[in-house]
Amino acid sequence: MSEWDLVVCGAGPAGCALAAKVASGGRRVLLLERSSAPGQGRDWVVDVASDTFAAARVPEPAAAELFVEPDATYLVTTDRNSMVRLLDSPVLPVRNAPYVRRLADWAVECGATLETETTVLGPLIEDEAVTGARLSAPGGEREVTSSITADCTGIGSSIRRRTPEAWHMSDGLAPSQIVLARRETRLVDRDAAAANVRDGHMMDRARLDRIGTQGPYSIETCFLDLARGFADILIGVKPGSGPDADERFTAFLAERPYVGDKVFGDGGPIPIRRPLDTFVADGLVVLGDSACQTIPAHGSGTASALLAADMCAQAVLRALETGRSDRAALWGYNHGFMLARGAVLAYYDVMRRHTDRQDVADLNTMLRTGVLGPGEVLAGLFPEVPRLGPRQVAGKLRGMANVWPVMPGVIRAGLLAGRAMEHYVEYPPVYRPGSLEDWIKAAPRGAREPSVD
């Protein structure tokens, strides 16, 4: 008999929520965290659609776990000569670290056992199934066995990256499929910052998102609040495009001497490719960043992680109730996520790859002329496919005249993205030998980037 019904590797949003839900079902759950306490990593603000928490059936963030919302958000061209006010959106800015700590407390209250300062080294594999994990802790290395193991270890993917290639879960990440980000909230000298606002370089109580600062898929964001005396700053760049996010962040601060000490913040790599082809194998489930469930348009992953945890918990509990842990028993999580969210993530993966090939000057023109507008940005936040009425189409047609040479490529990318989405909607509803391979082979040509070993 296994020591645990479920071992959850990684106490981030996905891992904590999964552990809580399965433990509340009366199962023996071990929740593992590499740091000394959940929430110590990625102590930054994450933007989450406000309806996510009810949909994922997790605790709503408390007031102390929410950050300040700007009065307005503007998308700014690289040269700062044009900007567009974005639509107000029901997105909550959540302090990741304290919210994750509360999710971890919830898991413990539900009966899960939390073990910190424990690094997951890899899976235990026996008879083509994951049967637990190899761990390293202050007391030395050891093994734990479980009926089902959950890989929630983030972009490092300590478990699924070490599974056999034939399981279709071991994909690596190319540099094009990663964004390097740093987001920090820092104190500001109010008087000096106010002078910068008067000079027209900043706006009080507004968030400015400057696109294309280092290639088409890059951003420089600053939200200044003079009354509260802080600036929330985000830098995102692709690997190999120039200075990394930390270097860009340092340069940003050097240009703004009124920005002072850090209050909180963090940085690191984020996966931005399409979801894995499968999130389950015999004895294994994969969630969150490890499963590449982030939104490719901008790299946000908390909403996907929480929704995945809810779907996965239901599948895990059903499997355990029947004494099973095989891929077929866990497949409902696969199918549910692909239909509910994976399809639209695949859509935005195609559009993200098209953006990577664009010229920054063309992106600026598309923003300036309304081809890229508030509606498209809002759709990418949730995410959902942009829907345009006759009036919006007419307005964009006028703008397209300014970038007509690139429009055939944009149209082709949109059509391919639609076909990729339809392909995910046709994900196999039940698992049978060969069904996953047949689905992979049927993918529209050009909808998938080659996998990295």
C-alpha positions in Angstrom: 0.0 0.0 0.0 1.3 3.5 -0.8 2.1 5.9 2.0 -0.2 8.6 0.5 -3.2 8.7 -1.7 -1.8 11.9 -3.3 1.6 13.6 -3.1 1.5 17.2 -4.4 4.9 18.5 -5.4 4.9 22.3 -5.2 2.9 24.5 -2.9 1.9 27.3 -5.3 -1.7 28.2 -6.2 -2.4 24.9 -8.1 -0.7 22.7 -5.6 -2.3 24.2 -2.5 -5.8 24.2 -4.0 -5.5 20.6 -5.2 -4.2 19.4 -1.9 -7.1 21.2 0.0 -9.8 19.7 -2.3 -8.5 16.1 -2.2 -7.8 16.2 1.5 -11.3 17.5 2.1 -12.5 14.3 0.4 -10.9 12.3 3.2 -7.8 11.3 1.4 -4.2 11.1 2.7 -2.4 14.1 1.1 1.2 15.2 1.4 1.9 18.8 0.2 5.6 19.5 -0.5 7.3 22.9 -0.7 10.9 23.7 -1.6 11.2 26.9 0.5 10.8 27.3 4.2 7.1 28.3 3.8 4.6 28.5 1.0 4.4 31.8 -0.8 8.0 32.7 -0.4 8.7 32.4 -4.1 7.1 34.8 -6.7 6.1 37.5 -4.1 4.6 39.8 -6.7 1.2 41.0 -7.9 -0.7 38.6 -10.1 -3.8 39.8 -12.1 -6.7 37.3 -11.9 -10.2 37.6 -13.4 -12.5 38.2 -10.5 -14.9 35.4 -11.4 -12.1 32.8 -11.2 -12.3 32.2 -7.5 -16.0 31.2 -7.6 -15.5 29.2 -10.7 -12.6 27.3 -9.2 -14.3 27.0 -5.8 -11.4 28.4 -3.8 -11.3 31.1 -1.1 -11.7 34.7 -2.4 -8.6 36.9 -1.7 -9.0 38.9 1.6 -8.5 42.6 1.6 -5.0 42.3 2.8 -4.2 40.0 -0.1 -5.3 42.5 -2.7 -3.2 45.2 -4.3 -4.3 48.7 -5.3 -6.1 49.1 -8.6 -5.2 52.0 -10.9 -7.9 54.4 -12.0 -7.0 53.8 -15.6 -4.6 51.6 -17.7 -3.1 52.8 -21.0 -1.3 50.9 -23.7 1.6 53.0 -24.9 3.7 52.8 -28.1 7.4 52.2 -27.9 8.2 55.8 -28.8 5.7 57.0 -26.2 4.0 59.2 -28.9 0.6 57.5 -28.7 -1.4 55.7 -26.2 -4.8 54.0 -25.9 -6.9 53.8 -22.8 -7.9 50.2 -22.1 -11.4 49.1 -21.1 -12.1 48.6 -17.5 -11.9 44.9 -16.7 -13.0 42.8 -13.8 -9.5 41.7 -13.0 -8.2 41.6 -9.4 -4.6 42.5 -8.5 -3.7 39.8 -6.0 -0.6 39.6 -3.7 0.6 36.2 -4.7 2.6 35.4 -1.6 0.0 36.1 1.2 -2.7 34.5 -0.9 -0.7 31.3 -1.5 0.0 31.2 2.3 -3.8 31.3 2.9 -4.4 28.5 0.4 -1.7 26.4 2.1 -3.4 27.0 5.5 -6.7 26.0 3.9 -5.0 22.7 2.7 -3.8 22.0 6.2 -7.2 22.7 7.7 -8.7 20.3 5.2 -6.3 17.6 6.5 -3.3 17.7 4.2 0.2 17.3 5.6 2.5 20.2 4.7 6.3 19.5 4.5 8.6 22.5 3.7 12.3 22.8 2.8 11.9 19.7 0.6 13.1 19.6 -3.0 11.6 17.1 -5.5 14.4 15.4 -7.3 12.3 13.3 -9.7 9.6 10.7 -10.0 9.6 7.1 -8.9 8.5 5.0 -12.0 7.6 1.3 -11.8 5.8 -0.7 -14.5 5.2 2.4 -16.7 3.5 4.3 -13.9 4.6 7.0 -11.4 4.5 5.6 -8.0 5.9 8.5 -5.9 8.8 10.9 -5.8 12.4 11.2 -4.8 13.0 14.0 -2.3 15.9 15.9 -0.7 15.4 17.5 2.6 17.7 18.7 5.5 17.6 15.1 6.9 18.8 13.7 3.6 17.3 12.1 0.5 14.4 9.7 0.7 11.5 8.4 -1.3 7.7 8.7 -0.8 5.1 6.5 -2.5 1.7 7.5 -3.5 -1.3 6.3 -5.6 -1.2 9.5 -7.5 1.6 12.2 -7.8 0.9 15.8 -8.8 3.6 17.9 -10.5 3.0 21.5 -9.5 6.7 22.4 -9.5 6.4 25.3 -12.0 8.6 25.9 -15.0 11.3 23.5 -13.7 8.8 20.6 -14.0 10.7 18.2 -11.6 8.5 15.3 -12.3 7.0 15.4 -15.8 10.3 16.4 -17.5 11.8 13.1 -16.3 9.0 10.9 -17.7 9.4 8.7 -20.8 9.0 10.5 -24.1 6.3 8.0 -25.1 4.1 9.5 -22.4 4.0 12.9 -24.3 4.7 14.9 -21.2 8.4 15.5 -21.2 8.6 18.5 -23.6 11.2 21.0 -22.9 10.9 24.8 -23.5 12.7 26.7 -26.2 13.8 30.3 -25.5 10.9 31.5 -27.7 8.5 29.8 -25.3 9.7 31.7 -22.2 9.3 35.2 -21.0 11.7 36.6 -18.3 9.8 38.8 -15.9 10.4 41.0 -12.9 7.7 42.8 -11.0 8.4 44.9 -7.9 6.5 47.4 -5.8 8.8 50.1 -4.6 8.5 53.3 -2.5 8.9 56.6 -4.2 9.9 60.1 -3.3 6.5 61.8 -3.6 7.9 65.3 -4.4 10.4 64.1 -7.0 7.8 61.8 -8.6 5.2 64.6 -8.7 7.7 66.7 -10.6 8.1 63.8 -13.1 4.3 63.7 -13.5 4.2 67.5 -14.1 6.9 67.1 -16.8 4.5 64.7 -18.6 6.7 61.6 -18.3 4.4 59.7 -15.9 0.7 59.8 -14.8 -0.6 59.6 -11.2 -3.0 56.7 -10.4 -2.6 55.3 -13.9 -0.8 52.2 -15.2 1.2 52.7 -18.4 2.0 49.6 -20.4 4.7 50.4 -22.9 4.9 47.7 -25.6 7.8 46.6 -27.8 10.6 47.9 -25.5 12.9 45.0 -26.5 11.3 43.2 -29.4 7.6 42.6 -30.2 6.9 40.4 -27.2 8.2 42.7 -24.4 6.6 45.2 -22.1 7.6 47.9 -19.6 4.8 48.7 -17.1 4.6 51.3 -14.3 1.7 52.2 -12.0 2.5 55.3 -9.9 0.4 56.2 -6.9 1.6 59.5 -5.3 -0.9 59.5 -2.4 0.3 56.0 -1.2 3.9 56.7 -2.2 4.6 53.7 -4.4 5.3 52.5 -7.9 4.4 49.0 -9.2 6.9 48.2 -12.0 6.9 45.2 -14.4 9.5 44.3 -17.0 9.0 41.4 -19.4 11.4 40.3 -22.2 12.2 37.2 -24.2 15.5 35.4 -23.6 18.2 36.3 -26.1 16.5 39.5 -27.2 19.0 41.7 -25.3 19.4 42.5 -21.6 17.4 40.2 -19.3 14.5 41.4 -17.1 16.7 42.1 -14.1 19.1 44.2 -16.2 16.2 46.1 -17.8 14.7 46.6 -14.4 18.0 48.1 -13.1 18.2 50.4 -16.1 14.5 51.5 -15.5 15.3 52.5 -11.9 18.5 54.3 -12.9 16.3 56.6 -15.2 14.0 57.3 -12.3 16.0 58.2 -9.2 12.8 59.0 -7.3 12.0 55.3 -7.1 13.4 53.9 -3.8 13.4 50.7 -1.7 11.5 47.6 -2.6 8.4 46.8 -0.6 7.9 43.4 -2.2 8.5 41.8 -5.6 10.2 39.0 -7.4 11.2 37.8 -10.9 11.8 34.7 -12.9 11.0 32.8 -16.1 7.4 32.0 -17.2 6.3 29.5 -19.9 4.2 31.0 -22.6 3.7 28.1 -25.0 0.5 26.1 -25.7 -0.6 23.6 -23.0 1.0 20.2 -22.9 -0.7 17.6 -25.1 -1.7 15.7 -22.0 -1.7 16.5 -18.2 -2.1 12.9 -17.0 -0.3 9.6 -17.1 -0.6 6.4 -15.0 -0.2 7.7 -11.5 0.6 11.3 -12.5 -1.2 14.6 -13.0 0.4 17.9 -14.0 -0.9 21.4 -13.2 -0.1 25.1 -13.5 3.2 26.3 -15.0 4.5 22.8 -15.2 1.7 21.9 -17.5 2.2 25.2 -19.5 -1.3 26.4 -18.6 -0.4 30.1 -18.6 -2.0 32.5 -21.0 0.5 32.9 -24.0 -0.6 36.4 -24.7 0.9 37.8 -21.5 2.1 34.9 -19.2 -0.5 35.1 -16.5 -1.1 31.7 -15.0 -2.9 31.9 -11.6 -6.4 31.7 -13.0 -5.5 28.7 -15.1 -3.8 27.0 -12.1 -6.8 27.4 -9.8 -9.3 26.2 -12.4 -7.0 23.3 -13.3 -6.8 22.3 -9.6 -10.6 22.1 -9.3 -10.9 19.9 -12.4 -8.0 17.8 -11.4 -9.3 17.3 -7.8 -12.6 16.0 -9.1 -10.8 13.5 -11.4 -8.4 12.4 -8.7 -11.1 11.8 -6.1 -13.2 9.8 -8.6 -10.2 7.7 -9.5 -9.3 7.0 -5.9 -12.9 6.1 -5.0 -12.6 3.3 -7.6 -9.2 2.2 -6.5 -7.6 3.3 -9.8 -4.8 5.7 -10.7 -4.3 5.0 -14.4 -4.5 7.5 -17.3 -8.0 6.5 -18.3 -9.3 7.1 -14.8 -7.8 10.5 -14.7 -8.6 11.5 -18.3 -11.6 13.6 -17.3 -9.3 16.4 -16.0 -7.5 16.4 -19.4 -10.7 16.6 -21.4 -12.3 19.2 -19.1 -9.4 21.6 -19.2 -8.8 21.3 -22.9 -12.4 22.3 -23.7 -12.9 24.9 -21.0 -9.5 26.7 -21.3 -6.9 24.8 -23.3 -8.5 25.6 -26.7 -8.4 29.3 -26.2 -4.8 29.0 -24.8 -3.9 27.2 -28.1 -5.5 30.1 -30.0 -3.3 32.7 -28.2 -0.2 30.5 -28.6 -0.6 30.8 -32.4 -1.1 34.6 -32.2 1.9 34.9 -29.8 4.1 33.2 -32.3 2.9 35.5 -35.0 3.6 38.5 -32.8 7.1 37.2 -32.3 7.7 37.6 -36.0 6.3 41.2 -36.3 8.3 44.4 -36.5 7.9 46.7 -33.5 7.2 49.6 -35.8 4.2 47.7 -37.3 2.9 47.0 -33.8 3.1 50.6 -32.9 1.2 51.6 -36.0 -1.5 49.0 -35.3 -2.0 50.4 -31.9 -1.9 54.0 -33.1 -4.5 53.3 -35.9 -6.8 51.1 -33.8 -6.1 47.8 -35.5 -4.9 46.6 -32.1 -7.4 48.1 -29.7 -8.8 47.9 -26.2 -11.2 45.1 -27.1 -8.4 42.7 -28.3 -6.4 43.5 -25.1 -9.4 42.8 -22.9 -10.1 39.5 -24.6 -6.5 38.4 -24.1 -6.7 39.1 -20.4 -9.5 36.5 -19.6 -8.7 34.9 -22.2 -11.4 34.7 -24.9 -11.4 35.0 -28.6 -12.0 38.6 -29.7 -15.5 39.2 -31.1 -16.0 42.2 -33.4 -19.3 43.8 -34.5 -19.8 45.6 -37.9 -18.8 49.0 -36.4 -15.6 47.7 -34.9 -14.7 45.9 -38.2 -15.3 49.1 -40.2 -13.0 51.0 -37.9 -10.3 48.5 -38.1 -10.5 48.3 -41.9 -9.6 52.0 -42.0 -6.7 51.4 -39.7 -5.5 48.5 -41.8 -4.8 50.8 -44.7 -1.8 52.0 -42.7 -0.3 48.5 -42.3 -1.6 46.8 -45.3 1.7 44.9 -46.1 1.4 43.0 -42.8 -2.3 42.3 -42.8 -2.2 39.1 -44.9 0.0 37.6 -42.3 -2.3 38.7 -39.5 -5.3 37.2 -41.2 -3.5 33.9 -41.9 -2.4 33.8 -38.2 -6.0 34.4 -37.1 -7.3 31.6 -39.3 -4.7 29.2 -38.1 -5.4 30.2 -34.5 -9.1 29.4 -35.1 -8.2 26.0 -36.5 -5.9 25.3 -33.5 -8.8 26.1 -31.2 -11.1 23.8 -33.0 -8.5 21.0 -32.8 -8.4 21.4 -29.0 -12.2 21.3 -28.8 -12.0 17.9 -30.5 -9.8 16.5 -27.8 -10.5 12.8 -27.1 -13.4 12.7 -24.5 -12.1 9.3 -23.2 -8.7 7.7 -23.2 -8.1 4.7 -25.4 -4.7 3.4 -26.6 -3.6 5.4 -29.6 -6.3 8.1 -29.2 -3.8 10.8 -27.9 -1.4 10.0 -30.7 -4.1 10.2 -33.3 -5.1 13.6 -31.9 -1.5 14.9 -32.0 -1.1 13.8 -35.6 -4.3 15.5 -36.6 -3.1 18.9 -35.5 -3.4 21.6 -38.2 -0.2 22.2 -40.0 1.7 25.1 -38.4 -0.3 25.1 -35.2 2.4 23.5 -33.1 6.0 24.5 -32.5 8.4 21.6 -32.5 8.9 20.1 -29.0 12.3 20.5 -27.3 13.8 17.4 -25.7 
